[in-house]
Amino acid sequence: MQFHRKTTVGLSTMNVRPGGLRPSLPLAVRLHADTRSQGRGVTIAMIDSDAVAHPDICQPRERVKAYVNAVNNSVTALPVMPPVSRQWHGTMTACTAAGNGFLSLGEFSSLAPEADLILIRTMDDRGRIPTSVIVRALTWILDHAEEYNIRVVNLSVYADELDQTTDHPVNRLVEAVVAAGIIVVAAAGNNPLAPIRPPASSPSAITVGGLDDHNSLDDSDNDLYHSTFGITALGVQKPDVIAPAIWLPAPILPGTDVHTEAAALCALDAMTDDMLLTTAPRLLPSTKLPIALRTSRNVDELRTKIAERLMSESIVSPFYKMVDGTSFAAPIVASIIAQMLEIAPDLSPADVKHILVSTAVRLPGHSPLRQGAGVVQQRLALDMARRRGGSSGRITA
């Protein structure tokens, strides 16, 4: 996939990377975002594989209000580093929704870095996410929403069954959660040939498909991401909106082999020629580069291989890499909703959906079926939230 280097044009030096490091547009820059609202006073519940205590959500303030293990139906302490394999996805989505970019000095912050989180594990020890566990997670939210002030739920997981009706237990519970006044955001999926599955097929969920902005600030570069779409069995078009789903900065989990390699590659990439020749034999074993390079005295060869590895792994820094999927588009929308709720706490789920849909802008030249109302417009959505009218929560367009 081609990388658009023009992304650094007109930006501050925060996006300039040496050698093979790939610049990634921070979310606020990517979305031309209004960052005055940061999700203060709003709790987002993340139903995902699993998660771990990452600095971007735990420092300088612990913002994880509860860690729920829906696999065994318990509330326990948040797992600490080093992580296990099932925890990377949920940690990345949580940081996309509410991370403060602590390990990047704020550069790779989410749009709601002051929001609180509930992290809910749904993946069992065999790597499965059973429907019954998603049901337990949603049930827990219904039972504890008031206690934790849960206003938004993000689901970047899906059930295996093809039932798109509200008879499916996940969709039925999504409808109940929304009826209780909680906004539900669901990832559409990443296969345009597959059917929309629960919870993305729930009529009341805000289902998010993907935008490919090619890591560029030029809107003419915008294209559709290969997300799932379609008309459900109830006649509801999904997705409702689309949001960036590729080229997104997300944390590399500290204590993993991926982080060890990223740290080594970034250090090597930044060295002078003399330092590189001296240090390469010591640091290269921490990478997956060919063993023969350890004895190489060819600086150009070393730099080329290091740059290629950084590019192939989409490494942005020792602590971040670029990721893709509607799993990450959905929490971007969840973070925008948290901003809206900070501005206008009495917005109902119907209000929020109306705002997002009515302010979205369709990509020209692409079927509405694949993009719903179009690309979310963060600034317009926040402006409309500010104009919301009366205690009834009805919107003044």
C-alpha positions in Angstrom: 0.0 0.0 0.0 1.5 3.3 -1.0 2.3 5.9 1.7 1.5 9.5 1.0 4.5 11.5 2.2 2.7 14.8 1.6 1.1 14.3 5.0 4.0 16.2 6.6 3.5 19.3 4.5 2.1 22.2 6.5 2.3 20.3 9.7 4.4 20.9 12.7 7.7 19.0 13.2 5.9 16.6 15.5 5.1 14.5 12.4 8.6 14.5 10.9 10.3 11.1 11.3 13.8 10.1 10.5 14.7 7.3 8.1 12.1 4.7 7.7 9.7 5.8 10.4 6.2 6.4 9.1 4.5 9.7 10.0 0.9 9.1 11.1 -1.6 12.0 11.3 -2.8 12.4 14.9 -6.6 12.1 15.1 -7.2 15.7 15.9 -5.2 16.8 12.9 -6.7 14.1 10.7 -10.3 15.2 11.5 -9.6 18.9 11.7 -11.0 18.5 15.1 -12.3 20.9 17.8 -10.5 19.8 20.9 -12.0 22.1 23.5 -14.3 19.3 24.7 -12.4 16.2 25.9 -15.0 13.8 27.1 -14.9 15.0 30.8 -17.6 13.5 33.0 -18.4 10.8 30.4 -17.8 7.1 30.8 -17.3 4.9 27.8 -17.7 1.1 28.2 -15.4 -0.9 25.8 -16.7 -4.4 25.1 -13.7 -6.0 23.5 -11.3 -9.0 23.6 -9.4 -7.9 26.7 -7.2 -5.0 27.8 -4.3 -4.2 30.0 -3.2 -1.2 32.1 -1.6 1.1 29.5 -0.1 4.4 30.4 -2.3 6.2 27.8 -5.4 5.4 29.9 -3.8 5.0 33.3 -1.4 8.0 33.6 -1.2 10.6 35.0 -4.7 9.8 36.2 -6.2 6.4 36.5 -9.3 6.6 34.2 -10.3 3.0 34.2 -13.2 2.9 36.6 -13.8 -0.9 36.4 -12.4 -4.0 34.7 -15.0 -6.6 34.0 -14.3 -10.1 33.1 -17.4 -11.2 31.3 -15.9 -14.6 30.6 -16.2 -15.6 34.2 -18.6 -12.8 35.2 -16.3 -11.0 37.7 -15.0 -7.6 38.4 -11.3 -7.6 39.2 -8.2 -5.4 39.1 -7.1 -4.3 35.6 -4.3 -6.6 34.3 -0.9 -5.1 34.3 2.1 -5.4 32.0 3.4 -7.5 30.4 0.3 -8.3 28.4 -0.9 -11.5 26.8 -1.9 -11.9 23.2 -5.6 -11.4 23.7 -5.2 -8.0 25.2 -3.7 -6.1 22.3 -6.9 -5.4 20.4 -8.9 -4.2 23.4 -6.1 -2.0 24.6 -5.7 -0.4 21.2 -9.4 0.3 20.8 -9.6 1.7 24.4 -6.7 4.1 23.6 -8.3 5.1 20.3 -11.5 6.0 22.2 -10.0 7.7 25.3 -6.2 7.5 25.3 -4.3 10.7 26.2 -1.1 9.9 24.2 0.9 9.8 27.4 3.8 7.8 25.8 3.8 10.3 22.8 3.7 13.4 25.0 0.1 13.9 23.8 0.8 13.6 20.1 -1.3 10.5 19.6 -4.1 11.4 21.9 -7.7 10.4 21.2 -10.4 13.1 20.9 -11.7 12.3 24.4 -8.6 12.0 26.6 -10.5 13.0 29.7 -13.2 10.4 29.4 -13.4 7.5 31.9 -13.5 3.9 30.8 -15.0 0.6 31.7 -13.0 -2.2 30.1 -14.9 -5.5 29.5 -13.2 -8.7 28.5 -15.1 -11.1 26.2 -12.3 -13.3 24.8 -11.8 -16.6 26.5 -8.5 -18.4 27.0 -9.0 -20.3 23.7 -9.2 -17.0 21.7 -13.0 -17.2 21.2 -15.6 -14.5 21.8 -18.8 -16.5 22.4 -22.2 -14.8 21.9 -23.1 -15.7 25.5 -20.2 -13.6 26.8 -21.2 -10.5 24.7 -24.6 -11.0 26.2 -23.2 -11.0 29.7 -21.2 -7.9 29.0 -24.2 -6.0 27.8 -26.3 -7.2 30.7 -23.6 -6.0 33.1 -23.8 -2.6 31.5 -27.5 -2.4 32.0 -27.2 -3.4 35.6 -24.3 -0.9 36.4 -24.8 2.0 34.0 -26.0 4.4 36.7 -23.4 3.4 39.2 -20.5 4.2 36.7 -22.3 6.9 34.7 -21.9 4.8 31.5 -23.1 7.0 28.6 -21.5 5.3 25.6 -20.8 1.6 24.7 -18.3 0.6 22.0 -18.4 -2.9 20.5 -15.5 -3.7 18.2 -16.5 -7.4 18.4 -19.3 -9.3 16.8 -21.4 -12.4 17.3 -21.0 -15.4 15.0 -24.7 -15.9 14.2 -26.2 -14.4 11.0 -29.5 -13.4 12.7 -29.9 -9.7 12.0 -33.2 -9.3 13.8 -33.9 -8.1 17.3 -34.6 -11.8 18.2 -30.8 -12.3 18.4 -29.8 -11.9 22.1 -27.0 -9.4 21.3 -29.3 -7.2 19.2 -32.1 -7.5 21.7 -29.8 -6.3 24.5 -28.4 -3.5 22.3 -31.9 -2.2 21.9 -32.5 -2.5 25.6 -29.2 -0.6 26.4 -30.2 2.2 24.0 -33.7 2.3 25.5 -32.0 2.9 28.8 -30.5 6.1 27.4 -27.0 4.7 26.5 -25.5 5.3 23.1 -24.2 2.1 21.4 -21.5 2.3 18.8 -20.6 -0.9 16.8 -17.9 -1.6 14.2 -19.4 -2.7 10.9 -16.7 -5.3 10.1 -13.9 -5.5 7.5 -15.3 -7.7 4.8 -17.5 -6.1 2.1 -18.7 -9.5 1.0 -19.9 -10.6 4.4 -23.2 -9.9 6.0 -23.6 -7.4 8.8 -23.7 -9.3 12.1 -24.9 -8.5 15.6 -24.3 -6.0 17.2 -23.7 -3.9 14.0 -27.0 -5.1 12.6 -29.0 -3.7 15.6 -31.3 -1.0 14.4 -30.5 1.4 17.2 -26.7 0.9 17.2 -24.6 3.6 15.5 -22.8 1.3 13.1 -19.5 2.6 11.8 -17.9 1.7 8.5 -14.5 2.7 7.3 -12.9 5.7 5.5 -9.4 5.5 3.9 -8.0 9.0 3.9 -4.6 7.8 2.7 -3.0 9.5 5.7 -3.6 12.8 3.9 -5.2 16.1 4.8 -6.4 16.5 1.2 -10.0 15.4 1.2 -9.7 14.6 -2.5 -7.7 11.6 -1.5 -10.6 10.1 0.5 -11.8 6.7 -0.4 -13.8 3.9 1.1 -12.2 1.3 3.3 -13.2 -2.3 2.7 -15.8 -2.5 5.4 -19.0 -4.6 5.7 -22.2 -3.0 4.5 -25.7 -3.9 3.5 -29.5 -3.9 4.2 -30.4 -6.0 7.3 -33.2 -8.4 7.5 -35.2 -5.6 9.2 -34.6 -3.3 6.2 -32.1 -1.1 8.0 -29.2 0.2 6.0 -25.8 -0.2 7.6 -23.3 1.3 8.3 -24.9 4.5 9.5 -21.7 6.6 9.1 -18.0 6.0 8.3 -14.8 7.2 10.0 -11.1 6.8 9.5 -10.2 3.1 9.6 -6.6 2.9 8.3 -3.3 4.7 8.9 -4.4 5.2 12.5 -1.8 5.5 15.3 -2.3 3.0 18.1 -0.1 1.8 21.0 2.4 -0.9 20.8 2.1 -2.8 24.0 5.1 -2.3 26.3 6.7 -5.6 27.4 6.0 -7.4 24.1 8.4 -8.6 21.4 6.8 -6.1 19.1 7.8 -3.2 21.4 11.3 -4.6 21.9 11.8 -4.7 18.1 10.3 -1.3 17.6 12.5 0.3 20.2 15.6 -1.3 18.6 14.7 -0.3 15.1 13.9 3.3 16.1 17.2 3.6 17.9 19.1 2.2 15.0 17.3 4.4 12.5 18.2 7.6 14.4 21.9 6.8 14.8 24.8 8.4 12.9 26.7 6.1 10.5 29.5 5.4 13.0 27.1 4.7 15.8 25.1 2.4 13.6 28.1 0.3 12.6 29.1 0.0 16.3 25.7 -0.7 17.8 24.0 -2.8 15.1 25.6 -6.1 16.2 24.1 -5.5 19.7 20.6 -4.3 18.8 19.9 -6.3 15.6 19.2 -9.6 17.5 16.2 -7.8 19.1 14.7 -7.4 15.6 13.6 -9.8 12.9 16.1 -8.6 10.4 18.4 -11.2 8.7 21.2 -12.5 11.0 23.8 -11.8 8.4 23.3 -8.0 8.8 24.9 -8.2 12.2 28.4 -8.4 10.6 27.6 -6.0 7.8 29.8 -2.9 7.4 27.7 -1.5 4.6 25.9 1.5 6.1 23.6 1.9 3.1 22.5 -1.8 3.3 21.8 -1.5 7.0 19.8 1.7 6.7 17.8 0.2 3.8 16.9 -2.9 5.7 16.0 -1.0 8.9 13.8 1.4 6.9 12.1 -1.5 5.1 11.3 -3.2 8.3 10.0 0.0 9.9 7.8 0.6 6.9 6.5 -3.0 6.6 5.5 -3.0 10.3 4.0 0.5 10.1 6.1 1.6 13.1 5.6 5.2 14.0 7.7 5.3 17.2 9.0 2.9 19.8 5.5 3.0 21.4 3.1 3.4 18.4 2.3 1.8 15.1 -0.4 2.3 12.5 -3.3 -0.1 12.6 -6.5 -0.5 10.5 -10.0 -1.8 10.7 -13.5 -0.7 11.6 -12.6 -1.8 15.1 -10.8 1.5 15.3 -13.2 3.6 13.3 -15.9 2.8 15.9 -14.1 4.1 18.9 -13.2 7.3 17.0 -17.0 7.9 16.8 -17.4 6.9 20.4 -14.9 9.6 21.4 -16.8 12.2 19.3 -19.9 11.2 21.1 -18.1 11.6 24.5 -17.2 15.2 23.4 -20.8 15.8 22.5 -22.1 14.6 25.8 -19.6 16.8 27.7 -21.1 19.8 25.8 -24.7 18.7 26.1 -25.2 15.9 28.7 -28.9 15.6 28.2 -28.6 14.4 24.6 -30.5 11.1 24.0 -29.2 8.2 21.9 -31.7 9.3 19.2 -30.3 12.9 19.4 -26.8 11.8 19.0 -27.5 9.5 16.1 -29.5 12.3 14.4 -26.6 14.8 14.9 -24.0 12.4 13.5 -26.1 11.3 10.5 -27.3 14.8 9.6 -23.8 16.4 9.8 -22.0 13.6 7.9 -20.8 14.2 4.4 -21.0 11.5 1.7 -18.0 10.6 -0.4 -18.7 11.5 -4.0 -18.6 8.8 -6.5 -19.4 6.0 -4.0 -22.6 4.2 -3.3 -24.6 5.5 -0.2 -25.2 1.8 0.6 -21.5 1.4 1.5 -21.1 4.6 3.5 -24.5 5.4 5.0 -24.8 9.1 5.7 -21.1 9.5 4.9 -18.0 10.7 6.8 -18.5 11.9 10.3 -17.8 15.6 10.7 -16.6 16.2 14.2 -16.7 19.9 14.2 -20.2 20.1 12.8 -21.4 17.5 15.2 -20.1 19.4 18.2 -21.5 22.6 16.9 -25.0 21.0 16.6 -24.6 19.6 20.1 -24.0 23.1 21.4 -27.2 24.2 19.7 -29.3 21.4 21.1 -32.6 22.8 22.5 -34.5 22.5 25.7 -34.6 19.9 28.4 -36.4 17.5 26.0 -33.1 17.1 24.2 -34.7 17.9 20.8 -32.3 19.2 18.3 -32.4 22.6 16.7 -30.8 22.0 13.3 
